[in-house]
């Protein structure tokens, strides 16, 4: 028996309210629960030739779980969105997801990606939904297909195509005939496609669940009775598709039978009120692994320990499916991100934006999945119960009386105080905010707060080959009413003008002033004031840049207000109005608007002049966009000059760069730039916005992912559209790696969960169970080439920033080098005898080993 003991308290503390503890109602186990189940291979069945395939067939459910062919399973799911990575990245992402212990991949279906123009469909490239689903099955995982078709997902317009907004008399997501017609048409097309490709589980495919709508509860009250009738219609419409699998609605307490209502959130084990009918299972469709970022945000993190705690708690309270949102966030290429959302999406997920394992999140959750898999038999065969062990502690258990079938989850719900509890005659130490998992009600194989897996740190390395730039520039012409004649009395609404074809729209007008209109005093200058509904705007007067202003995700609108220089005679006012993605949430999205509301000039001798009804010209897009100067062919249509120093606002920059060396992921750091867009070989990698600083005084995102699939051998063509005055000289091409790996373990850390397996219905050890150790493994078959830090005692900090504490053994580095140098992987026992003969700090009862090494080929 292994008993967890004292560990270092984490720097970050997570507050969790103590749950009200009640005895769970017992459920009679189904006959299929009698078998010996509970390992990761349980999802596979042997086919001809002995090759194992994913078990598929009839998908049903009851109050306890989903079932495939009548067999209960535990489902560990992760969201990976096919358009947020390239086709070339899919196999590696799915392989890592499978290795991480997942058996389900969850993805939305992106309506505006597939039907950008009404009636014209796209299922090519990274929009190839069928290919993605087939690849998931090849990796022996199931699929949850979130059809929506409203998805939110921080995706442009919440997945709804722009053309839908301009359908007559339409009201999105309500009992509206026009919206329901188009929604049903698209849903029917997707379901028919899946059926035709035989992708539903009863047909032999991997799809076991489908979702209709998405978090509708947030807006339902706004539509009153039309919201209630709409959700009933949506459920019935989905069921009428006869997909042969269960349908779900997330965050929908009134999900009509037989649709299952599910939970989204960080702590669904405590916040979910449960299924709305006693015959439905408890499912968690979004367990947020961090938080998406919008421009202007500071960094966001969620610890591996907190996620593990929340999952263990959920499974201890009848949960059988959790989905990590996101498991890999990826990149919002082009203009696909929602309003003010960054190009980088959920970078703090277990697989980061580049598809690299973020440790310890990836490894700690992998260990959790194995621990829970060891519990499968008692979870499904046992009767649940709860025992309070103390004010903030409890034991949740499932057992079959009279047998040794038993699993226990020992929880310390206090956020800061560790404790020891007595469970059935044995003492167990519980760190704060932690759950220990005992698959046999005796042996601790996992604790959510004690990380046994390794850590790592991401490095951006300047490419030696790619940074030999020779920048040239082309300044976008600033149009006036000569080039864009007046065609409307007042400025058009921006969304309607652009129709989501571009971020940019020109508004032009003119103002004639006489000698007595202008101020006589040099201390007085006219001021141009333009309140706007969003999202950003640059202003030019007589071709000269006046300034720029923008809103934010929290407040889309803003007021542009700057002093301007007018002349006698005709003055040309040119406004470049910009969107930064379309809205993706809330009620009545079809009634959201952007662009200038009024335009006034203050400070003239003749008083304030309102130009709102002065007559305005409009043009969609920039000249460079229309000529496609971001392509090699289009770039030949304009005259470029050598870029020297800071360029004028609204300038295009181009250069060539060599393909970066090696195979590591590639990024571009946009140092010195303001706001705009980036293209590599004609492919847009998204919006950059370096000038919108977070409250910490730093850009929300500085590095932008360039997929290797976008890069050609030899020369590559890079184009940057820059809206502000900037100099591209500091832009860098980088490669990303996680070759800095670390381990931190106390003397009392438990052995790795892989030390146990369940055979013949019993929990057994796999070989000799070693004590606490620091385990390291380099990625991609690299070897440990250097020990950057090693300390046994009281080290401080985190991976990439360790430092010795007051107690430190000088022999630690030598010990680690002997165990690890030149090795692909190594294990260093946390044994005081290895590090010193006489304890230099006997007052420290529990000592810690921290190691940081560098991996390389």
TINUGU-177437 format. One record per residue (C-alpha): x, y, z. Coordinates in steps of 0.05 Angstrom, whole numbers, plus 5000, padded with zeros to 4 digits. Example, Ala and Ser with C-alpha at 12.3 -4.5 7.8 and 13.67 -1.06 7.14 Angstrom:
<sites>
524649105156/527349795143/
</sites>
This chain:
<sites>
500050005000/502550694982/500651285025/501651995000/505352465045/507353195050/509253594987/511154304970/505254774968/504255084900/505155834889/498455884856/492555704900/485755554873/479455694913/474355144912/467955174953/466654564995/461254144964/455053945003/456153205016/450352725008/449851984999/448851824926/442951394908/445050684892/444250424822/443649694803/449549484760/448049234690/450148524672/455748774626/459149094686/461248414713/467048344664/474148534679/474749224649/478549844664/484749924620/486050404562/485549834512/478249714530/475850134471/479049654422/476548984396/480248454357/478648394283/480947884232/488347754234/488647964307/489148704291/485249124341/480249634318/475950154353/469649824380/463650124345/456349954339/449950134376/450550744421/445750784479/445551084548/442351044616/443151434681/450151164692/453751234626/453951204551/454450494525/457250204460/454249534443/451649504514/458549604545/459950174591/466150604580/469751194610/470751734560/476652214561/475652714506/479253314478/477153864431/481453934368/478454374313/480454154244/480754864213/485255124268/491154704244/493554454177/492053774147/499353614154/498953734229/492853284241/496352614247/501452854299/496053214340/491652594341/497552144357/499352574417/492052604439/491651844438/498251774476/495452274526/490051774543/484352064503/479251614469/474652154441/475952774398/470753324399/470053824343/465154344319/462654384248/464255074220/458455294177/461555934149/467855544131/463855034092/458655504061/461956194056/457456363996/450256143998/449655473963/457055403949/460654903993/467854794013/470454144042/477654194017/484254264053/483454394128/475854424115/475853684098/471453454155/470752744130/478252654125/479252914195/473952434224/476851844187/483752014214/480952034285/478351324274/484951104246/487951324313/482750894348/478751454380/471351644378/468452314355/463452794385/460853214327/458253894351/454054064290/451154704320/450855024270/451555624316/457955444353/460756094384/467855794392/471056484388/470256374314/468156924266/460557044272/459956434317/460455994255/454456314220/455856524149/455357274136/450257184080/445356924131/445157604164/442257914101/436757404090/429857764092/426457804160/431457344193/432557304268/438256854288/437156274336/429756374347/423256084324/424056464259/422056124194/427856394153/433156204204/430255514217/429955374142/437255524131/439455184196/435754544179/438354544108/445554574132/444654074189/441253594141/447053664092/452253504145/448452914174/447152634104/454552704088/456452324152/451451784135/453851724064/461051644089/458651144141/461651534198/456451434252/458150874302/452250424283/455050444212/462050264234/464550974241/467351344302/461851864315/458351694380/455152354399/452452964362/450753654388/445254124365/445554874383/450655124435/449755434504/442955694484/440955824556/445156464554/440356794504/433856404512/430356914556/431657464506/427157114456/421756964507/416756444480/420356434413/426456184449/422755624485/419355384421/425855444382/429654974429/424054464423/424254524348/431854464345/431753824386/426153514344/429553714280/436053394302/432552754323/428952724256/435652644222/435851924246/443351924257/442751314302/446651624360/444852054421/444352804413/446653294466/445554024484/450754364528/448554834583/441254704567/437354514629/430854424589/433853984535/427853584509/427852834515/431652434492/436952984482/442052984538/443653634574/451053714590/455654164630/460754684608/465455014658/471554924701/468654524759/462654144734/463353644791/460854204836/457054684790/452954204747/445854124772/445653464736/441653144680/434653404673/431752694674/433752104717/435251654657/440552114627/448052054642/452552604671/456952884614/461853464613/462753764543/467454344559/472754314614/476454964600/483954824602/485555574605/482056164573/482056434502/485357114494/482957754462/487558314442/489058734503/488758154552/494357944599/496657204598/491756684624/493556024658/490055444691/494354944728/494754204712/493254074785/486654454784/484354104720/486153424749/482353594813/476153794774/476253164731/477352694790/471653034827/467052974767/468352224759/467452124834/460452404826/457651964771/461152314713/463451864657/465452344601/469752964606/472153374547/477953854551/476454504515/481454574485/486253984481/489554344423/487155054408/491355204347/491255824304/485756274276/488656344207/486556914161/480457274186/477156694222/477756944294/471757264327/471257984350/478058214379/480357494389/487757354379/490556924324/493256444377/487756024408/488055664475/495655634474/495455384547/492154734526/495754064537/498054124464/500154844452/498855264390/504654924354/502354224373/507954134425/506453794491/505454294546/508253964608/506253804661/499053914636/499553374582/503052864625/499152984690/492552894654/495252264619/496851984688/489852184712/486651814654/490551184670/488751234744/481351314728/481750734678/484150294735/477650474771/472850294715/470349634743/468449884812/465750544784/460750164742/459649544786/459549874854/454350244893/456250974907/456851284975/459751885011/463151935079/465152595110/472152535140/472753235167/470353945158/473554015090/474953285073/470852715046/471152025016/466951864955/466851124939/463750584896/463649874923/460149214918/458948964989/461848285003/467148344949/473748704939/470649134884/471749834911/474450514890/475251124933/476551864920/479352214981/478552964975/481353565012/477054144991/480854665030/484655124983/490755255027/491254755085/494054045080/491253505124/491552775142/485252345142/483551665167/480051225116/478150525138/483750485189/489350775147/492351475148/492651865083/495952535073/492053015029/495253655002/490654254997/485654254940/487053544922/483852864909/487352194918/484951614875/484850924906/482650414854/482049864907/480050324965/487050204994/492550404946/493751124925/495851124852/494751854837/493852514873/491453114834/496253594868/502553164865/505453174795/509852584778/510352744704/515753204676/515253954663/517854344604/518855054580/517755314509/523655644474/523456094413/530056054376/532156564322/532956194256/539956254228/537656144157/531156544154/532857244179/536757524120/531458024101/531458554047/525158944061/521459344009/515159754017/509260013979/504760544010/497260444003/494261033964/489861474008/483461583967/479262213966/472462363936/476062403869/477661663872/471561473914/465861943894/460162093941/454761563934/450661643997/448662224041/451061904107/456261374123/454060654112/453960144169/460659784167/458459054171/453459154114/458659524072/464158994080/459858364081/465658034117/469858024053/475358444086/477058824150/477559484113/472759994086/474060704061/469461294076/470961944039/468062644042/470463354032/469764024067/470864704036/473265254082/474165994071/479366454102/474566654158/472665934176/479565754204/481865964273/485866614276/490066414337/495865944330/494065624396/487265394369/486564814320/480264484294/478563804325/475563224287/470862814331/468062144307/464261694354/464260984326/460860334342/467459974328/472159664318/477960104296/479360704251/485061084220/483861804197/487162184141/486162924124/488663154056/492662514051/496262614117/495562114173/491962424233/491561834280/488261174297/483460944350/480160284369/475359954416/476259304455/472758644466/469558934528/467459594494/467259554419/465560284410/470360874417/470961614402/476361854355/478262574374/484462904346/486763614326/487363674251/490464164202/485564444151/487164914094/483265434056/479365124000/477264393993/479563914048/479063164038/477262724097/478661984089/476761474142/479360764140/474360394183/476059694206/472859074235/476858584278/472457974270/464957924275/461157794340/460557074362/455657084419/449457394450/442357504428/440257854363/447057804331/443958004265/442658694295/449858844315/453059444280/459759774271/462760394240/462261154249/455961444278/457262184271/462862614243/463663324270/468963874266/469864304328/473864944338/472265304272/470566044274/463965864243/462565384300/461664634301/460264314234/456563654230/459063254170/454662644184/449962834127/455263164084/455362624030/460162034034/463661563986/464960844003/469660303979/470759594003/477859364015/484759644004/488059743937/493459243957/488158723975/484558803909/491158723872/493158143918/500058443930/500957903983/502157413927/508257393882/504057533821/500158093852/506358423881/508858553810/502959023798/505559573843/512159953851/516159763912/521860173942/527259993992/524660034064/529060494105/526760744173/519660814196/514460774142/508061174133/501660914164/498160414118/504160114083/505559424053/512259094066/515158504029/521358074033/523857374020/526656894071/529956214070/526255614099/528255554172/532954984188/530554344221/523554094231/521254484292/514954914286/515955624258/513556294283/514557024266/515757534321/512858214300/517358664342/516859394324/510259334287/503359604303/497159284273/495558924208/495858254174/501257754153/501857304092/506956764077/507056514005/500256813995/497056474055/494556914112/496856714181/492257224213/491957914244/497758194284/496758734336/502958924375/500759634394/494759404435/498159294501/495458904560/495159224630/502058914640/504859374585/506158804536/502658574472/497758014483/501157624428/507957744398/509357094360/504956854303/504956134279/507255984208/505455254195/511054854163/506054664109/505955404087/513455414079/516955194015/524154934009/528755513992/525856213984/519256424016/515157044003/513157454065/508358054062/506058484120/500558994118/501959514171/496560014189/500860444233/507560804228/512760244237/519459954217/520059214200/527459174217/526258794283/521658254255/524557564267/523156854241/523656364299/523155624311/519455364372/521454774415/520354484484/527454214492/527954504562/525153954606/524753914681/522753474738/520953654809/519453134862/519453094937/521852504978/514552324991/511852364920/508251724900/510851244847/508351334776/501351084763/504150624709/506650204767/499749884771/494949514726/488349164735/488348424719/483247894736/479248434771/484948594819/489649174824/496748904815/503649214811/507549214747/514548994768/517649284831/514449924854/520050434862/519751024908/519451764889/523851944830/525052494779/523552224709/525752584645/524652424572/526952844513/522052974455/523152694385/528752214405/533352774425/538552674480/540153044543/546153464526/546653914587/544353984659/542154704668/539954644741/540154114794/538554194867/536653724923/534054094984/529354684979/529654934907/524955484886/521655714822/518955354762/521555014698/525855514661/526855934724/529355494781/534055744834/537055424896/533755504964/536855555033/538354805033/542254524973/546553914962/552854094921/553153384895/546453424859/549053634791/554253074789/548952564808/544152804754/549652824701/551552114717/544351884709/542252314650/547552604605/547452294535/540951934550/534252004514/530851894581/533051794653/530551674723/533751984784/531551694851/529652194903/534151864954/538052295004/543651775006/545351954934/546352694948/549952735015/553052315069/551052775126/544653165122/546653915119/539654145136/536253635182/530954145201/527954065132/523753435139/521653365067/526753535014/525653654940/529553474878/529053964820/532453844753/532754244689/536253964627/536954134554/535353644498/538353654429/539853194370/
</sites>
